């Protein structure tokens, strides 16, 4: 299962693979349902006509304004209306409204930490890598976002490490390490033979008595891939809530190795100067500058909902997550259990955190690629130009295999990806200036 998801993607016929997965999931769902219930997922015409009269997004905006001015009576009345018409099993707007309404409800508790009970009790911490991979596979083949971000970073790393005897990747936010099996396969086929690969995986610790369990499991899995492809391998795990406190010496960098720093959409979780005067976001960038890497590959969530004012960030978050839920509704069947898992345990949790939490508790704080460009330039980095051949290949693949509403563009040496005109993700590469 890992091979199918993480290795056999370079030449994957995405439309056929997607149809295979979705048809299998639909067949499995239908087998488990009595024949009389199999049509229940289809919306009835009269329900749809009724739904059109309810503007859920406008109700959410009105409710957020009531919450902002502490008008709890009106906010609760609006939440009742929203809850009547929203559902985690409905269309894109109904699902979006369900999680945003949960966030507003939690926020009404009053101290900006209302969603923490949900987060601490969520099953997300207990999801195995294999189970998450099934959801990830559906998420990976339907939208191109992560696939292209992985390929972009891996191809740029391969270019830098073309003749390296030793390659050291420092991955901020490694999680399950899904990015690296394909790179390991690339390295094994390198003209000069594979280099020695060292990966330093940095991740948040798990709560409880085994904080290193997930990251160590990631290291063992990557070691198996390296053994299989005859790539010499060493793994170093760092589990820390405060990435800005990591020291260069903790990374055990050696003088003879090509050093790569990588971050795939995880710097959104770093706090900024609006919360702490000594911004962890800037501190991590300065740490990377001290590392003096041969290349720094960065993909970011392009979000503009890191405003200090609740009403502003709520509106921006609503537009951002609306695009994501609409994309899911267009390319993946509503009944797909893995789509529902991603929407609950990943996207839904993020939305709730943005809406419900304040201060240190709000960990979802993305910025736009233009804001990151200013940050990284100030920290002492300069961008590398995009590879025109690689961009052309991505465009061809997108036209050939993906829905017409996916966006692929370039701006200021950033590779941009989005849905229906809204840019959701951006990728680029940096070197010390």
C-alpha positions as CSV (number, residue, x, y, z in Angstrom):
1,X,0.0,0.0,0.0
2,X,2.9,2.4,0.8
3,X,4.5,1.5,-2.6
4,X,1.3,2.2,-4.5
5,X,0.9,5.6,-2.8
6,X,4.5,6.8,-2.5
7,X,6.5,5.2,-5.3
8,X,4.2,4.5,-8.3
9,X,3.2,8.1,-8.9
10,X,5.6,9.5,-11.4
11,X,3.9,7.9,-14.4
12,X,0.6,7.3,-12.8
13,X,-2.5,7.5,-15.1
14,X,-4.3,9.7,-12.6
15,X,-7.7,9.6,-14.1
16,X,-7.8,5.8,-14.3
17,X,-6.3,5.4,-10.8
18,X,-8.7,7.9,-9.4
19,X,-11.7,6.2,-10.9
20,X,-10.4,2.8,-9.7
21,X,-10.1,4.1,-6.1
22,X,-13.4,5.9,-6.1
23,X,-15.3,3.1,-7.7
24,X,-13.8,0.6,-5.2
25,X,-14.8,2.9,-2.3
26,X,-18.4,3.3,-3.7
27,X,-18.7,-0.5,-4.2
28,X,-17.5,-1.2,-0.7
29,X,-20.0,1.4,0.7
30,X,-22.9,-0.1,-1.3
31,X,-22.0,-3.6,-0.1
32,X,-22.4,-2.5,3.5
33,X,-25.7,-0.8,2.9
34,X,-29.1,-2.5,2.5
35,X,-30.3,-2.2,-1.1
36,X,-33.2,0.1,0.1
37,X,-30.7,2.6,1.5
38,X,-28.3,2.8,-1.4
39,X,-29.9,5.8,-3.0
40,X,-30.2,7.8,0.2
41,X,-26.9,9.7,-0.5
42,X,-28.4,11.4,-3.6
43,X,-30.0,14.7,-2.6
44,X,-33.8,15.0,-3.3
45,X,-34.9,17.7,-5.7
46,X,-37.2,19.3,-3.2
47,X,-34.4,19.5,-0.5
48,X,-32.0,21.2,-3.0
49,X,-34.6,23.8,-3.8
50,X,-35.1,24.5,-0.1
51,X,-31.3,24.6,0.5
52,X,-30.9,27.3,-2.1
53,X,-33.0,29.7,0.0
54,X,-30.5,29.4,2.9
55,X,-27.3,31.4,2.4
56,X,-25.1,29.5,4.9
57,X,-22.0,31.6,4.2
58,X,-23.9,34.8,4.9
59,X,-25.3,33.4,8.1
60,X,-21.8,32.4,9.1
61,X,-20.5,35.9,8.5
62,X,-23.4,37.4,10.4
63,X,-22.8,35.0,13.3
64,X,-19.1,35.9,13.4
65,X,-19.9,39.6,13.6
66,X,-22.2,38.8,16.6
67,X,-19.5,36.7,18.2
68,X,-17.0,39.6,17.6
69,X,-19.2,42.1,19.5
70,X,-20.1,39.6,22.2
71,X,-23.8,39.5,21.2
72,X,-24.2,35.9,22.4
73,X,-28.0,35.9,22.1
74,X,-28.0,36.7,18.4
75,X,-24.9,34.5,17.8
76,X,-26.7,31.5,19.3
77,X,-29.9,32.1,17.3
78,X,-27.8,32.3,14.1
79,X,-25.9,29.1,15.1
80,X,-29.3,27.3,15.5
81,X,-30.2,28.2,11.9
82,X,-26.8,27.2,10.6
83,X,-26.9,23.8,12.4
84,X,-30.3,23.1,11.0
85,X,-29.0,23.3,7.4
86,X,-25.3,22.2,7.8
87,X,-24.0,18.6,7.9
88,X,-20.6,16.8,7.8
89,X,-22.2,14.5,5.1
90,X,-23.8,17.2,2.9
91,X,-22.5,19.3,0.0
92,X,-19.4,21.5,0.1
93,X,-21.2,24.4,1.8
94,X,-23.0,22.3,4.3
95,X,-19.8,20.5,5.3
96,X,-17.8,23.8,5.5
97,X,-20.7,25.3,7.6
98,X,-20.7,22.4,10.0
99,X,-17.0,22.8,11.0
100,X,-17.2,26.6,11.0
101,X,-20.3,26.5,13.2
102,X,-18.5,24.1,15.6
103,X,-15.7,26.6,15.8
104,X,-18.0,29.5,16.5
105,X,-19.8,27.5,19.1
106,X,-16.5,26.6,20.8
107,X,-15.4,30.3,20.7
108,X,-18.6,31.3,22.5
109,X,-17.2,29.5,25.5
110,X,-15.4,32.7,26.0
111,X,-11.6,32.4,26.5
112,X,-10.4,31.7,23.0
113,X,-9.3,28.1,23.9
114,X,-12.7,26.5,23.5
115,X,-11.6,24.1,20.7
116,X,-8.8,22.6,22.7
117,X,-11.1,20.0,24.3
118,X,-11.9,18.9,20.8
119,X,-8.3,18.8,19.7
120,X,-7.1,16.9,22.8
121,X,-9.8,14.3,22.5
122,X,-9.7,14.0,18.7
123,X,-8.9,10.6,17.2
124,X,-6.3,12.3,15.1
125,X,-3.5,11.3,17.5
126,X,-4.5,7.7,17.3
127,X,-4.7,7.4,13.5
128,X,-2.0,4.9,12.3
129,X,0.2,5.8,9.4
130,X,-1.4,3.0,7.3
131,X,-4.9,4.4,7.9
132,X,-3.9,7.9,7.3
133,X,-2.2,6.8,4.1
134,X,-5.5,5.5,2.7
135,X,-7.0,8.9,3.2
136,X,-3.9,10.6,1.9
137,X,-3.9,8.4,-1.2
138,X,-7.3,9.7,-2.2
139,X,-6.3,13.2,-1.3
140,X,-3.0,12.8,-3.2
141,X,-4.4,11.6,-6.6
142,X,-7.5,13.8,-6.8
143,X,-6.0,17.3,-6.3
144,X,-2.5,17.8,-7.7
145,X,-1.3,20.1,-4.9
146,X,0.9,17.8,-2.8
147,X,2.1,15.7,-5.7
148,X,3.4,18.7,-7.6
149,X,4.9,20.2,-4.4
150,X,6.7,17.0,-3.7
151,X,8.0,16.6,-7.2
152,X,9.1,20.3,-7.4
153,X,11.1,19.9,-4.2
154,X,12.6,16.5,-5.0
155,X,13.7,17.5,-8.5
156,X,15.4,20.6,-7.2
157,X,17.1,18.5,-4.5
158,X,18.3,16.0,-7.1
159,X,19.8,18.8,-9.1
160,X,21.8,20.2,-6.2
161,X,22.9,16.7,-5.1
162,X,23.7,15.4,-8.6
163,X,27.3,14.6,-7.6
164,X,27.1,14.6,-3.8
165,X,28.7,11.8,-1.8
166,X,26.6,12.6,1.2
167,X,23.2,14.3,1.2
168,X,21.7,15.6,4.5
169,X,18.1,16.7,4.4
170,X,16.7,18.7,7.4
171,X,13.0,18.4,7.2
172,X,10.9,20.8,9.3
173,X,7.6,19.0,9.8
174,X,8.4,15.5,8.6
175,X,5.3,13.9,10.0
176,X,5.0,10.5,8.2
177,X,7.8,11.2,5.8
178,X,5.6,10.6,2.7
179,X,7.7,12.9,0.6
180,X,10.9,10.9,0.8
181,X,10.4,7.3,-0.7
182,X,10.2,8.8,-4.2
183,X,13.4,10.7,-3.6
184,X,15.1,7.6,-2.3
185,X,14.1,5.8,-5.5
186,X,15.5,8.7,-7.6
187,X,18.8,8.6,-5.7
188,X,19.1,4.8,-6.2
189,X,19.0,5.4,-10.0
190,X,21.5,8.3,-9.9
191,X,24.2,8.2,-12.6
192,X,27.0,8.2,-10.1
193,X,25.4,5.8,-7.7
194,X,23.4,6.7,-4.6
195,X,24.9,9.1,-2.0
196,X,24.8,8.4,1.7
197,X,21.5,9.9,2.7
198,X,21.0,11.5,6.1
199,X,17.6,12.8,7.2
200,X,17.0,14.9,10.3
201,X,13.3,14.8,10.9
202,X,11.8,17.6,13.0
203,X,8.3,17.2,14.3
204,X,6.0,18.1,17.2
205,X,6.1,15.5,19.9
206,X,3.1,13.3,20.6
207,X,1.3,13.8,24.0
208,X,1.8,11.1,26.6
209,X,4.6,8.8,27.6
210,X,6.0,8.2,24.1
211,X,6.5,11.6,22.5
212,X,9.0,10.3,19.9
213,X,6.9,7.3,18.7
214,X,5.6,8.7,15.4
215,X,8.8,10.3,14.3
216,X,10.8,7.2,15.1
217,X,8.3,5.0,13.2
218,X,8.8,7.4,10.2
219,X,12.6,6.8,10.5
220,X,12.2,3.1,10.6
221,X,9.9,3.1,7.5
222,X,12.4,5.3,5.6
223,X,15.3,3.0,6.6
224,X,13.4,0.1,5.1
225,X,13.0,1.9,1.8
226,X,16.7,2.8,1.8
227,X,17.7,-0.8,2.5
228,X,15.5,-2.0,-0.4
229,X,17.0,0.5,-2.9
230,X,20.6,0.2,-1.6
231,X,20.9,3.8,-0.4
232,X,23.1,4.2,2.7
233,X,20.9,5.8,5.4
234,X,21.0,7.5,8.7
235,X,18.1,9.1,10.6
236,X,18.1,11.7,13.3
237,X,14.8,12.5,15.1
238,X,14.1,15.8,16.9
239,X,10.7,16.1,18.6
240,X,10.1,19.7,19.8
241,X,7.2,22.1,20.2
242,X,9.6,25.0,19.8
243,X,11.5,24.7,16.6
244,X,13.1,28.1,17.1
245,X,15.0,26.7,20.1
246,X,16.8,24.0,18.0
247,X,20.5,24.7,17.7
248,X,22.7,24.1,14.7
249,X,24.8,21.6,16.7
250,X,21.6,19.6,17.3
251,X,21.5,18.9,13.6
252,X,24.9,17.1,13.5
253,X,25.9,18.7,10.2
254,X,29.2,17.3,8.7
255,X,31.6,19.2,6.5
256,X,31.5,16.9,3.5
257,X,27.8,16.8,2.9
258,X,25.3,18.7,0.7
259,X,22.8,20.2,3.1
260,X,19.1,20.6,2.2
261,X,16.5,22.3,4.4
262,X,12.9,21.4,3.5
263,X,9.5,22.5,4.8
264,X,6.3,21.4,3.2
265,X,3.4,23.6,4.3
266,X,4.3,23.5,8.0
267,X,5.7,27.0,8.7
268,X,2.0,28.1,9.0
269,X,2.2,26.6,12.5
270,X,5.0,28.8,13.7
271,X,4.0,31.8,15.8
272,X,4.8,35.3,14.6
273,X,5.6,38.8,16.0
274,X,1.9,39.4,16.7
275,X,2.1,36.8,19.5
276,X,5.7,36.9,20.6
277,X,8.1,39.9,20.2
278,X,10.9,37.5,19.4
279,X,9.0,35.9,16.5
280,X,9.6,32.1,16.3
281,X,8.9,32.4,12.6
282,X,11.8,34.8,12.1
283,X,14.0,32.7,14.6
284,X,13.5,29.5,12.5
285,X,14.5,31.4,9.3
286,X,17.6,32.7,11.0
287,X,18.4,29.2,12.2
288,X,18.2,28.0,8.6
289,X,20.4,30.9,7.5
290,X,23.0,29.7,10.1
291,X,22.8,26.2,8.7
292,X,23.9,27.8,5.4
293,X,22.2,25.1,3.3
294,X,23.0,24.4,-0.4
295,X,19.2,24.8,-1.0
296,X,16.1,25.6,1.0
297,X,13.0,24.1,-0.5
298,X,9.8,25.7,0.8
299,X,6.1,25.1,0.1
300,X,3.5,27.2,1.9
301,X,-0.2,27.4,2.4
302,X,-1.2,30.7,0.8
303,X,-3.6,32.1,3.3
304,X,-4.4,35.6,4.3
305,X,-6.2,34.8,7.6
306,X,-3.4,35.7,10.0
307,X,-4.9,39.1,10.8
308,X,-5.0,40.2,14.4
309,X,-8.7,41.1,14.0
310,X,-11.2,38.2,14.3
311,X,-13.8,39.5,11.8
312,X,-11.1,40.0,9.1
313,X,-9.4,36.6,9.6
314,X,-12.8,34.8,9.8
315,X,-13.9,36.2,6.4
316,X,-10.6,35.3,4.8
317,X,-10.6,31.8,6.3
318,X,-14.2,31.3,5.1
319,X,-13.2,32.1,1.5
320,X,-10.0,29.9,1.7
321,X,-11.8,26.8,3.1
322,X,-14.8,27.3,0.8
323,X,-12.4,26.8,-2.1
324,X,-11.0,23.6,-0.5
325,X,-14.4,22.1,0.3
326,X,-15.7,23.0,-3.2
327,X,-12.7,21.3,-4.8
328,X,-13.3,18.2,-2.7
329,X,-17.0,18.2,-3.7
330,X,-16.1,18.4,-7.4
331,X,-13.4,15.7,-7.7
332,X,-14.2,13.2,-4.9
333,X,-17.5,11.5,-4.2
334,X,-19.3,12.7,-1.1
335,X,-19.7,9.1,0.2
336,X,-15.9,8.4,0.1
337,X,-14.9,7.6,3.7
338,X,-11.3,8.7,3.2
339,X,-12.5,12.1,2.0
340,X,-14.6,12.4,5.1
341,X,-11.7,11.5,7.3
342,X,-9.4,14.1,5.7
343,X,-12.2,16.7,6.0
344,X,-12.8,15.9,9.6
345,X,-9.3,15.1,11.0
346,X,-7.3,17.5,8.9
347,X,-9.1,20.3,7.1
348,X,-12.0,20.4,9.7
349,X,-9.6,20.6,12.6
350,X,-7.7,23.4,10.9
351,X,-10.9,25.4,10.3
352,X,-12.0,24.9,13.9
353,X,-8.6,26.1,15.2
354,X,-8.7,29.2,13.1
355,X,-12.3,30.1,14.2
356,X,-12.2,29.0,17.8
357,X,-8.8,29.8,19.1
358,X,-6.8,32.9,20.1
359,X,-3.2,33.7,21.0
360,X,-0.9,30.7,21.6
361,X,-3.8,28.3,21.0
362,X,-4.3,29.4,17.4
363,X,-1.7,27.3,15.6
364,X,-3.1,27.8,12.0
365,X,-1.4,31.0,10.9
366,X,-0.6,30.9,7.2
367,X,0.7,33.9,5.3
368,X,0.7,34.7,1.6
369,X,3.7,33.9,-0.6
370,X,4.4,37.6,-1.0
371,X,4.6,37.9,2.8
372,X,7.0,34.9,2.9
373,X,9.1,36.5,0.2
374,X,9.7,39.6,2.3
375,X,10.4,37.5,5.4
376,X,12.9,35.2,3.7
377,X,14.7,38.0,1.9
378,X,15.1,39.9,5.2
379,X,16.5,36.7,6.8
380,X,19.3,36.6,4.2
381,X,18.0,34.4,1.4
382,X,17.6,34.9,-2.4
383,X,15.3,32.9,-4.6
384,X,16.3,30.5,-7.3
385,X,14.5,30.8,-10.7
386,X,11.9,28.2,-11.5
387,X,12.9,25.4,-13.9
388,X,11.0,26.2,-17.1
389,X,11.1,22.6,-18.4
390,X,9.7,21.3,-15.1
391,X,6.9,24.0,-15.1
392,X,6.0,23.0,-18.7
393,X,5.8,19.4,-17.7
394,X,3.5,20.2,-14.7
395,X,1.2,22.3,-17.0
396,X,0.9,19.4,-19.5
397,X,0.2,16.9,-16.7
398,X,-2.4,19.2,-15.2
399,X,-4.2,19.7,-18.5
400,X,-4.1,16.0,-19.3
401,X,-5.2,14.4,-16.1
402,X,-6.9,17.0,-13.8
403,X,-10.1,19.0,-13.6
404,X,-10.1,22.2,-15.6
405,X,-10.7,24.4,-12.5
406,X,-7.3,23.6,-11.0
407,X,-5.0,26.6,-11.2
408,X,-1.3,26.4,-12.0
409,X,0.7,29.7,-12.4
410,X,4.0,31.4,-11.7
411,X,4.8,34.7,-10.0
412,X,8.1,36.1,-8.7
413,X,9.7,32.6,-8.9
414,X,6.9,31.0,-7.0
415,X,5.0,28.0,-8.4
416,X,1.4,28.7,-7.6
417,X,-1.5,26.1,-7.3
418,X,-5.1,26.8,-6.6
419,X,-8.8,26.2,-7.4
420,X,-11.1,28.4,-9.4
421,X,-8.9,31.5,-9.3
422,X,-7.9,31.3,-5.6
423,X,-4.2,30.5,-5.0
424,X,-4.1,27.9,-2.1
425,X,-0.4,26.8,-2.2
426,X,2.9,28.1,-3.4
427,X,6.4,26.6,-3.7
428,X,9.8,28.0,-4.3
429,X,13.5,27.5,-3.6
430,X,16.1,29.6,-1.7
431,X,19.8,29.9,-1.2
432,X,21.7,32.0,1.2
433,X,22.3,35.4,-0.3
